[in-house]
Amino acid sequence: MALDILLVAVSQRGSSTRHRTVATLAAATDNDGELVRRCATSGRPMLTKIDPYGDLVLTSSEMEQLIAELRSLDGGTHGQASGIVAEVRELAARCAADRARELHFVGD
């Protein structure tokens, strides 16, 4: 039940999605399902949308909420989290810094 988390840069010429290109900037993998398990039991609206068998795409405008919900997994600490949660928080922070970025959660 691996979950890949991809930070991508999106570019699109015009309004047609046919001209949309995506380039992966960074990635993390939840190999042992820790993030999936913690998200499923979190009771947080955005985290519970993460599906180990499906895909979820979040835009840079959603990162503030995602980061806050990820902090709640570590008891609300603002310091360094460990493991996959810390990796995803870092990717989310990088995504929030640029409107042309998205965070993709890609399930099996």
C-alpha positions in Angstrom: 0.0 0.0 0.0 2.6 2.5 -1.1 1.6 6.2 -1.6 3.7 8.5 -3.7 3.7 12.2 -2.9 4.9 14.4 -5.8 5.6 18.1 -5.8 5.0 19.2 -9.4 5.4 22.4 -11.4 2.5 23.0 -13.7 2.6 25.1 -16.9 -0.3 25.7 -19.3 -0.5 27.6 -22.5 -3.9 29.0 -23.0 -7.1 27.6 -21.5 -7.0 24.1 -23.0 -5.9 21.3 -20.7 -4.3 19.7 -23.8 -1.5 22.3 -23.4 -0.9 21.5 -19.7 2.5 20.1 -18.8 3.6 18.8 -15.4 7.2 18.4 -14.2 8.1 16.6 -11.0 10.3 18.7 -8.7 10.5 16.4 -5.7 8.9 13.3 -4.3 8.4 11.2 -1.2 7.0 7.7 -0.7 5.0 6.3 2.1 6.2 2.8 1.7 5.0 1.3 5.0 1.6 3.1 5.0 2.3 5.3 8.1 1.0 8.5 6.6 -2.1 6.7 5.2 -2.9 5.2 8.5 -2.4 8.4 10.4 -4.4 10.4 7.9 -7.3 8.0 7.9 -7.7 8.2 11.7 -7.0 11.9 12.0 -10.6 13.2 11.6 -9.2 16.1 9.6 -11.1 16.9 6.4 -8.2 17.2 4.0 -6.2 14.4 5.4 -9.1 11.9 5.3 -9.3 12.5 1.5 -5.9 10.9 1.0 -6.6 7.5 -0.5 -4.0 4.8 -0.8 -5.7 3.4 -3.9 -6.6 6.7 -5.6 -5.1 10.0 -6.6 -5.6 13.4 -4.9 -4.3 16.7 -6.4 -4.0 19.7 -4.1 -3.1 23.2 -5.4 -0.8 25.7 -3.7 -3.8 27.6 -2.3 -4.7 24.5 -0.2 -1.3 24.1 1.4 -2.0 26.3 4.4 -4.8 24.0 5.5 -2.8 20.8 4.7 0.2 22.0 6.7 -2.0 22.8 9.7 -3.6 19.4 9.5 -0.2 17.7 9.2 0.9 19.5 12.3 -2.0 18.1 14.2 -0.6 14.6 13.5 2.4 15.5 15.6 0.3 17.0 18.4 0.4 20.5 16.9 4.2 20.9 17.2 5.7 23.7 15.1 9.1 22.1 15.4 10.6 19.3 13.4 8.3 16.3 12.8 9.9 13.1 11.9 9.6 10.6 9.1 7.1 10.8 6.3 5.0 13.5 7.9 8.0 15.8 8.0 8.7 15.1 4.3 5.2 15.9 3.3 5.2 19.1 5.3 8.3 20.1 3.6 6.8 19.4 0.1 3.7 21.3 1.1 5.7 24.3 2.2 7.5 24.3 -1.1 4.2 24.0 -2.9 2.7 26.9 -1.0 5.5 29.2 -2.2 4.5 29.1 -5.8 1.0 29.3 -7.4 2.2 27.2 -10.3 2.8 24.1 -8.1 0.6 21.2 -7.0 1.0 18.4 -4.6 -0.1 15.0 -6.0 -0.9 12.0 -3.8 -0.7 9.0 -6.0 -2.0 5.7 -4.7 -1.5 2.1 -6.0 
